[in-house]
Amino acid sequence: YPLYFQSRQEAAAKAEDFALIEETHHYLQQHPIKEKLSNDYFLKSIVKSEIYQQLS
């Protein structure tokens, strides 16, 4: 993850690096977890859950 940091100073420097922010944006657009962060996926995962199934 391009914006990972280990200190406040490093975080501040990265927050001002617009090229790095753009790189991170593209990284996240291509990352496989993107699908799992959608509202639709979240709702479907609740509906498919064992707990939800036991409620009906």
FIVONU-345335 format. One record per atom (N, C-alpha, C): residue number from 1; residue in three letters; z, x, y. Coordinates in pm, whole numbers, plus 50000, padded with zeros to 5 digits. Each point is the difference from the previous one (the first is absolute). Example, Ala and Ser with C-alpha at 12.3 -4.5 7.8 and 13.67 -1.06 7.14 Angstrom:
<rec num="1" residuo="Ala" zz="50780" xx="51319" yy="49431"/>
<rec num="1" residuo="Ala" zz="50000" xx="49911" yy="50119"/>
<rec num="1" residuo="Ala" zz="50000" xx="50090" yy="50120"/>
<rec num="2" residuo="Ser" zz="49928" xx="49965" yy="50105"/>
<rec num="2" residuo="Ser" zz="50006" xx="50082" yy="50119"/>
<rec num="2" residuo="Ser" zz="50073" xx="49923" yy="50109"/>
END
This chain:
<rec num="1" residuo="Tyr" zz="50000" xx="50084" yy="49883"/>
<rec num="1" residuo="Tyr" zz="50000" xx="49916" yy="50117"/>
<rec num="1" residuo="Tyr" zz="50000" xx="50089" yy="50123"/>
<rec num="2" residuo="Pro" zz="49898" xx="49989" yy="50082"/>
<rec num="2" residuo="Pro" zz="49985" xx="50092" yy="50113"/>
<rec num="2" residuo="Pro" zz="50112" xx="49996" yy="50105"/>
<rec num="3" residuo="Leu" zz="50068" xx="49887" yy="50016"/>
<rec num="3" residuo="Leu" zz="50103" xx="49993" yy="50103"/>
<rec num="3" residuo="Leu" zz="50141" xx="50027" yy="49947"/>
<rec num="4" residuo="Tyr" zz="50011" xx="50046" yy="49878"/>
<rec num="4" residuo="Tyr" zz="50132" xx="50035" yy="49946"/>
<rec num="4" residuo="Tyr" zz="50060" xx="50111" yy="50085"/>
<rec num="5" residuo="Phe" zz="50129" xx="49992" yy="50027"/>
<rec num="5" residuo="Phe" zz="50065" xx="50103" yy="50082"/>
<rec num="5" residuo="Phe" zz="50138" xx="50030" yy="49944"/>
<rec num="6" residuo="Gln" zz="50053" xx="50115" yy="50040"/>
<rec num="6" residuo="Gln" zz="50132" xx="50042" yy="49953"/>
<rec num="6" residuo="Gln" zz="50100" xx="50018" yy="50113"/>
<rec num="7" residuo="Ser" zz="49956" xx="49986" yy="50122"/>
<rec num="7" residuo="Ser" zz="50092" xx="50013" yy="50113"/>
<rec num="7" residuo="Ser" zz="49952" xx="49909" yy="50114"/>
<rec num="8" residuo="Arg" zz="50090" xx="49973" yy="50092"/>
<rec num="8" residuo="Arg" zz="49963" xx="49919" yy="50116"/>
<rec num="8" residuo="Arg" zz="49893" xx="50069" yy="50084"/>
<rec num="9" residuo="Gln" zz="50011" xx="50130" yy="50011"/>
<rec num="9" residuo="Gln" zz="49903" xx="50075" yy="50079"/>
<rec num="9" residuo="Gln" zz="49861" xx="49988" yy="49938"/>
<rec num="10" residuo="Glu" zz="49993" xx="50013" yy="49869"/>
<rec num="10" residuo="Glu" zz="49872" xx="49987" yy="49931"/>
<rec num="10" residuo="Glu" zz="49946" xx="49857" yy="50015"/>
<rec num="11" residuo="Ala" zz="50087" xx="49901" yy="49992"/>
<rec num="11" residuo="Ala" zz="49958" xx="49861" yy="50017"/>
<rec num="11" residuo="Ala" zz="49945" xx="49976" yy="50140"/>
<rec num="12" residuo="Ala" zz="50067" xx="50055" yy="50100"/>
<rec num="12" residuo="Ala" zz="49955" xx="49983" yy="50138"/>
<rec num="12" residuo="Ala" zz="49863" xx="50065" yy="50021"/>
<rec num="13" residuo="Ala" zz="49982" xx="50118" yy="49945"/>
<rec num="13" residuo="Ala" zz="49871" xx="50069" yy="50013"/>
<rec num="13" residuo="Ala" zz="49889" xx="49921" yy="49931"/>
<rec num="14" residuo="Lys" zz="50029" xx="49948" yy="49882"/>
<rec num="14" residuo="Lys" zz="49898" xx="49924" yy="49927"/>
<rec num="14" residuo="Lys" zz="49969" xx="49868" yy="50070"/>
<rec num="15" residuo="Ala" zz="50098" xx="49939" yy="50064"/>
<rec num="15" residuo="Ala" zz="49979" xx="49874" yy="50071"/>
<rec num="15" residuo="Ala" zz="49906" xx="50017" yy="50119"/>
<rec num="16" residuo="Glu" zz="49989" xx="50121" yy="50051"/>
<rec num="16" residuo="Glu" zz="49911" xx="50028" yy="50114"/>
<rec num="16" residuo="Glu" zz="49864" xx="50054" yy="49957"/>
<rec num="17" residuo="Asp" zz="49980" xx="50020" yy="49871"/>
<rec num="17" residuo="Asp" zz="49874" xx="50056" yy="49949"/>
<rec num="17" residuo="Asp" zz="49908" xx="49885" yy="49959"/>
<rec num="18" residuo="Phe" zz="49912" xx="49960" yy="50092"/>
<rec num="18" residuo="Phe" zz="49915" xx="49884" yy="49975"/>
<rec num="18" residuo="Phe" zz="49902" xx="50022" yy="49885"/>
<rec num="19" residuo="Ala" zz="49955" xx="50121" yy="49980"/>
<rec num="19" residuo="Ala" zz="49911" xx="50029" yy="49887"/>
<rec num="19" residuo="Ala" zz="50075" xx="49979" yy="49868"/>
<rec num="20" residuo="Leu" zz="50125" xx="50042" yy="49996"/>
<rec num="20" residuo="Leu" zz="50081" xx="49981" yy="49880"/>
<rec num="20" residuo="Leu" zz="50029" xx="49852" yy="49976"/>
<rec num="21" residuo="Ile" zz="50024" xx="49927" yy="50107"/>
<rec num="21" residuo="Ile" zz="50023" xx="49856" yy="49987"/>
<rec num="21" residuo="Ile" zz="49876" xx="49931" yy="49945"/>
<rec num="22" residuo="Glu" zz="49883" xx="50039" yy="50049"/>
<rec num="22" residuo="Glu" zz="49876" xx="49943" yy="49949"/>
<rec num="22" residuo="Glu" zz="49978" xx="50038" yy="49854"/>
<rec num="23" residuo="Glu" zz="50029" xx="50125" yy="49965"/>
<rec num="23" residuo="Glu" zz="49989" xx="50044" yy="49861"/>
<rec num="23" residuo="Glu" zz="50091" xx="49917" yy="49910"/>
<rec num="24" residuo="Thr" zz="50121" xx="49974" yy="50046"/>
<rec num="24" residuo="Thr" zz="50096" xx="49920" yy="49924"/>
<rec num="24" residuo="Thr" zz="49951" xx="49856" yy="49986"/>
<rec num="25" residuo="His" zz="49942" xx="49947" yy="50105"/>
<rec num="25" residuo="His" zz="49943" xx="49865" yy="49996"/>
<rec num="25" residuo="His" zz="49894" xx="49990" yy="49889"/>
<rec num="26" residuo="His" zz="49910" xx="50097" yy="49995"/>
<rec num="26" residuo="His" zz="49896" xx="50001" yy="49897"/>
<rec num="26" residuo="His" zz="50061" xx="50020" yy="49860"/>
<rec num="27" residuo="Tyr" zz="50100" xx="50084" yy="49993"/>
<rec num="27" residuo="Tyr" zz="50070" xx="50024" yy="49873"/>
<rec num="27" residuo="Tyr" zz="50057" xx="49869" yy="49946"/>
<rec num="28" residuo="Leu" zz="50066" xx="49925" yy="50087"/>
<rec num="28" residuo="Leu" zz="50063" xx="49875" yy="49956"/>
<rec num="28" residuo="Leu" zz="49897" xx="49893" yy="49967"/>
<rec num="29" residuo="Gln" zz="49887" xx="49999" yy="50069"/>
<rec num="29" residuo="Gln" zz="49895" xx="49904" yy="49969"/>
<rec num="29" residuo="Gln" zz="49944" xx="50022" yy="49860"/>
<rec num="30" residuo="Gln" zz="49998" xx="50123" yy="49955"/>
<rec num="30" residuo="Gln" zz="49942" xx="50033" yy="49870"/>
<rec num="30" residuo="Gln" zz="50103" xx="50003" yy="49887"/>
<rec num="31" residuo="His" zz="50126" xx="49997" yy="50033"/>
<rec num="31" residuo="His" zz="50106" xx="50014" yy="49899"/>
<rec num="31" residuo="His" zz="50005" xx="49877" yy="49909"/>
<rec num="32" residuo="Pro" zz="50015" xx="50020" yy="49869"/>
<rec num="32" residuo="Pro" zz="50004" xx="49887" yy="49905"/>
<rec num="32" residuo="Pro" zz="50114" xx="49901" yy="50025"/>
<rec num="33" residuo="Ile" zz="50107" xx="50043" yy="50062"/>
<rec num="33" residuo="Ile" zz="50113" xx="49908" yy="50021"/>
<rec num="33" residuo="Ile" zz="49970" xx="49896" yy="50108"/>
<rec num="34" residuo="Lys" zz="49894" xx="50021" yy="50076"/>
<rec num="34" residuo="Lys" zz="49964" xx="49907" yy="50107"/>
<rec num="34" residuo="Lys" zz="49996" xx="49856" yy="49950"/>
<rec num="35" residuo="Glu" zz="49941" xx="49979" yy="49884"/>
<rec num="35" residuo="Glu" zz="49989" xx="49865" yy="49943"/>
<rec num="35" residuo="Glu" zz="50138" xx="49939" yy="49976"/>
<rec num="36" residuo="Lys" zz="50093" xx="50082" yy="49954"/>
<rec num="36" residuo="Lys" zz="50133" xx="49949" yy="49966"/>
<rec num="36" residuo="Lys" zz="50084" xx="49968" yy="50124"/>
<rec num="37" residuo="Leu" zz="49954" xx="50040" yy="50117"/>
<rec num="37" residuo="Leu" zz="50073" xx="49972" yy="50123"/>
<rec num="37" residuo="Leu" zz="49950" xx="49875" yy="50071"/>
<rec num="38" residuo="Ser" zz="49907" xx="49930" yy="49941"/>
<rec num="38" residuo="Ser" zz="49944" xx="49880" yy="50063"/>
<rec num="38" residuo="Ser" zz="50091" xx="49879" yy="49977"/>
<rec num="39" residuo="Asn" zz="49990" xx="49904" yy="50089"/>
<rec num="39" residuo="Asn" zz="50076" xx="49875" yy="49985"/>
<rec num="39" residuo="Asn" zz="49961" xx="49928" yy="49872"/>
<rec num="40" residuo="Asp" zz="49872" xx="49999" yy="49970"/>
<rec num="40" residuo="Asp" zz="49949" xx="49931" yy="49880"/>
<rec num="40" residuo="Asp" zz="50060" xx="50060" yy="49873"/>
<rec num="41" residuo="Tyr" zz="50001" xx="50131" yy="49990"/>
<rec num="41" residuo="Tyr" zz="50056" xx="50067" yy="49882"/>
<rec num="41" residuo="Tyr" zz="50149" xx="49968" yy="49988"/>
<rec num="42" residuo="Phe" zz="50071" xx="50003" yy="50111"/>
<rec num="42" residuo="Phe" zz="50143" xx="49972" yy="49999"/>
<rec num="42" residuo="Phe" zz="50027" xx="49859" yy="49948"/>
<rec num="43" residuo="Leu" zz="49927" xx="49903" yy="50052"/>
<rec num="43" residuo="Leu" zz="50018" xx="49861" yy="49956"/>
<rec num="43" residuo="Leu" zz="49967" xx="49984" yy="49852"/>
<rec num="44" residuo="Lys" zz="49889" xx="50058" yy="49956"/>
<rec num="44" residuo="Lys" zz="49962" xx="49990" yy="49859"/>
<rec num="44" residuo="Lys" zz="50104" xx="50066" yy="49909"/>
<rec num="45" residuo="Ser" zz="50058" xx="50110" yy="50044"/>
<rec num="45" residuo="Ser" zz="50099" xx="50068" yy="49917"/>
<rec num="45" residuo="Ser" zz="50127" xx="49916" yy="49985"/>
<rec num="46" residuo="Ile" zz="50035" xx="49926" yy="50104"/>
<rec num="46" residuo="Ile" zz="50116" xx="49911" yy="49991"/>
<rec num="46" residuo="Ile" zz="49970" xx="49886" yy="49903"/>
<rec num="47" residuo="Val" zz="49884" xx="49938" yy="50015"/>
<rec num="47" residuo="Val" zz="49962" xx="49887" yy="49914"/>
<rec num="47" residuo="Val" zz="49994" xx="50042" yy="49854"/>
<rec num="48" residuo="Lys" zz="49957" xx="50122" yy="49973"/>
<rec num="48" residuo="Lys" zz="49989" xx="50049" yy="49862"/>
<rec num="48" residuo="Lys" zz="50133" xx="50052" yy="49944"/>
<rec num="49" residuo="Ser" zz="50100" xx="50013" yy="50084"/>
<rec num="49" residuo="Ser" zz="50126" xx="50059" yy="49954"/>
<rec num="49" residuo="Ser" zz="50072" xx="49909" yy="49901"/>
<rec num="50" residuo="Glu" zz="50076" xx="50062" yy="49914"/>
<rec num="50" residuo="Glu" zz="50075" xx="49927" yy="49898"/>
<rec num="50" residuo="Glu" zz="50099" xx="49903" yy="50063"/>
<rec num="51" residuo="Ile" zz="50067" xx="50043" yy="50105"/>
<rec num="51" residuo="Ile" zz="50099" xx="49915" yy="50066"/>
<rec num="51" residuo="Ile" zz="49933" xx="49875" yy="50057"/>
<rec num="52" residuo="Tyr" zz="49889" xx="50017" yy="50067"/>
<rec num="52" residuo="Tyr" zz="49928" xx="49885" yy="50057"/>
<rec num="52" residuo="Tyr" zz="49952" xx="49906" yy="49889"/>
<rec num="53" residuo="Gln" zz="49952" xx="50057" yy="49892"/>
<rec num="53" residuo="Gln" zz="49951" xx="49919" yy="49888"/>
<rec num="53" residuo="Gln" zz="50112" xx="49915" yy="49941"/>
<rec num="54" residuo="Gln" zz="50121" xx="50052" yy="50000"/>
<rec num="54" residuo="Gln" zz="50113" xx="49926" yy="49944"/>
<rec num="54" residuo="Gln" zz="50043" xx="49884" yy="50090"/>
<rec num="55" residuo="Leu" zz="49961" xx="50003" yy="50127"/>
<rec num="55" residuo="Leu" zz="50036" xx="49893" yy="50092"/>
<rec num="55" residuo="Leu" zz="49919" xx="49874" yy="49977"/>
<rec num="56" residuo="Ser" zz="49881" xx="50015" yy="49943"/>
<rec num="56" residuo="Ser" zz="49916" xx="49881" yy="49983"/>
<rec num="56" residuo="Ser" zz="50019" xx="49932" yy="49868"/>
END
